[in-house]
Amino acid sequence: MTPLNTVVTWVDARERLPRDGTPVAAAVTGRYPADSTTGSTAGTALGEEFWLVRPMVFTSLHWSEDGAEHRDCFVDSDGVVRLPYGGTSAETVTHWAGLPTLPGGTTHLVLGEGVRSALQSAWGARPVQ
């Protein structure tokens, strides 16, 4: 039986950043937009705070579609840029973790003919209790 459990080690983004080009799980915090039907009272922040995990890539230099330059940032699959906590973006990354390997394997990528056998091995594996 191939074990499917993994351990995640979170790194505080204020203390250390990943290497350039590293895909990571990023813990992002910010505030959802305010609900226009409920409104808000003067002096209160709009929306609801959140903290969630997103897959992202860390890069030392990123050019947005609008031509803006971003340094030492996390970018998601939609091209949304988030800076490490304490930065000037509305949503910031508090922590990051390296992504786990593929289920039942020791790599992050399988291509070509090896995919079918890797999938079969993973589907036959069960989590260790």
N, C-alpha and C positions, 0 to 999 in steps of 0.2 A: 504494500500500500504506500502511495506517495503522499506525504503530509501536505495539506493545503493551507495550514496556518502561517501567518506572517506576523512579524513584529514591526511596528512603526515607531521610529524615533523622530520626534518633532524637534526642530531647531528654531530658536527665537530669532526672528529676522532682524532684530535690533542688534544682535550679537555677531551673526555670521550669515553670509549669503552663499547660495550654491555657485558652482562653476558655471561659466558662460555656456549656454545651450542645454543646460540640464532640465529634463522634464521632471516636474515635482507635483506633489499634492500641496496646495497652498491653502492655509486657513485665512480667509478674507473677512474683514469686518467693515461695516459701513451702515448705511441707513436706507431702507426701502423708500421710494417716493411716497409722499403723503396720499392718503385716500381722499380724493376730491369730494366725495359725498359726505365725509364727516368734518372736513375742515380742521382748523386748529386754532387755538387761542393765541393771542399775541404773546410773544416772549417764549413760546415753547418750540422745540425742534420739530420739524415736520417728519412724518414717516415713523417707521419702526426700526430699531437697531437690529442688526443681524450679525451672525458669525457662522460661516459655512466653509466647507472644503470644496475646492475646485481643482481640476487638473490644469496645470499651466506650465509654461517654459520660462526659465529665467534667462535673461540676456543682458549683457553689459551695454549694448547699444541697440535701440529699436527705433525705426522710423514709422510713424503712424501714417494711415492713408491721407491724412490732411497735411502731411509734411512735417509734423512736429517731431522733434528729437527727444527721445527718452533714454536715460542712462540708468543702469542697475535697476531693472524693472522686471516684473512678472507679466507675461502676456498669455491670455487664454485663446481658445480656438476661434473665437469671434473677433480677435484683434483688440480686445479691451485690455488696456494697460493699467496695472496696479503697482504702486510703489511699496517698498517696505514700510512698516508701521512708523509713523512720525513724519512721513512724506506729505506732499501737498495734494495727493489724489483723494477724491471723496471716499473711495474704497481702498483700504490698505491691507497688506499681507502681514499678519502678526507672527506666523510660524510657517515653516515649510518642512517637508519630508521627502526623501527619495522615494520614487514609486517602487512598489514591489515587483518581483519577477513574475512572469506568466505563471498561472496556476500549475503546480506540479513540476515546475522547471527551475532552471538556474539562469535564464536569460530574459531579456525584455523584448526580444524580437525573434520570430521564426518566419522564414520566407520559403516559398516554393514547395518542393516535395515533402519537406519535413513538417509542414503544417498539419496535415491529416493525422499523422501518427502522434504528434504532440497533443492535439485535441483529444484523440482517443485515450491517451494516457491520463490527461487531466480529468476527463469525464469518468474514467474508471476509478479515480482517486476519491478518498473520503477525508473530510477534516479529522484531525486528531482530537479526541475528546479529553 
